[in-house]
Amino acid sequence: MAFTLKKKISLTEVLGEGHDNSYIIVRPVPYNEYKKLNDDLASSDKTASEYAFDITKERFVEGKILQDGEVKELTAENLGELPGELFLEVFEYLTGKISPKV
């Protein structure tokens, strides 16, 4: 049986104050895929941040971000407009870091 799990991650920690309603929802990496993920990372020519961005985009479900006083939709296509350190943080959550309450 395959499970469809989703993880909601607050973006406040990375984006700072004023982003309390900003979040991203991703499909976490299942245990059965960890080895392949680690092997792919070890053999990849990509930087850690490029790899983290690609995995985040691949596992992206939905998101919202506060911009100019309005809550805007995040999409897989506009993720690249967010700060790079965000993807390293999301990657940690994808691979097992405990998410703070959102």
N, C-alpha and C positions, 0 to 999 in steps of 0.2 A: 504494500500500500504506500502510495506517495502522499506526503503531506504538503499542503500549500500554506506555509507560514509567512507571516509578515511581521516586520519589526519597525516600530515608529521611533524615530530618533529626533530629539529636539536639536535645533540648530543654534539655540541660544548660547551654548557653551563656546561655539566657534565664532559666531557672528556678533556676539555681545549683547549688551543691554538694548532693549527696544525690539528684540526679535523673539519675544515670548511665544508668539503664535506661529513661529516658523518651524517647519519640520520636514522630514523626508521619510517616506515609507519604502522599505526595501525587503526583498526576500533574502533571509539569512542563508549563509552557506551551510548546507547539511554536512554532518560529520562524514558521510560517505564520499563527499567531494573534496575534503581537505587535502588529501594526498595529491590529487591532480592539481589543485590550486597551488600548493607549495612547489610541486614539480614544475608547473608552468612559470611560476614566479622565478624560480632558480635558473631556468633556461631562457628566460626572456631577455631581450635587448632593451626593454623599456626601463625607465626609471621607476622607483617605487611609487611616485605620485602619478605617473602615467598609467601604471598598472592599476592602482587604486581607483583612478577615474574610470578606466574601462570596466572594471568589475562593478563599480557603483552604477554606472550607466546600464550595464547588462542586467543587473538585479533590481533596478529602479521600478517602483510601482506608481507612486504619486508623491506630491509634496506641495507645500505652501510656503511663501516667504513674504514678509512684510517689506514693502518698498514704497517710499513716498507716502506713507500713511495708509496704504491700501494693501490688502492681502492678495497676492498674485499666485497663480498656479505655476508650479515647477513642472517641467516636462523633461524627458530624456534629451530632447534637442537643446534646451537652454541651460542644462546643468553646467556646461563649460563656462558660463558667465559668473559662476560662484568662485570664491577664493579657493586656491589649490589646497590649503591645509585642511579644508573641510573634507576632502576625499580620503585623506589619510585617517581622519577621525572616523568617518563612516566605515572605512575598511576594517578598522578595529572592531566596531560593532558587528559588522557582517561576519567576522571570524570569531566572535565569542565574547567580546567585552560586554559587560552588563550595562544596559541602557538606563539612563536616569528616567524617572517618571516624567511624562510629557503632559 
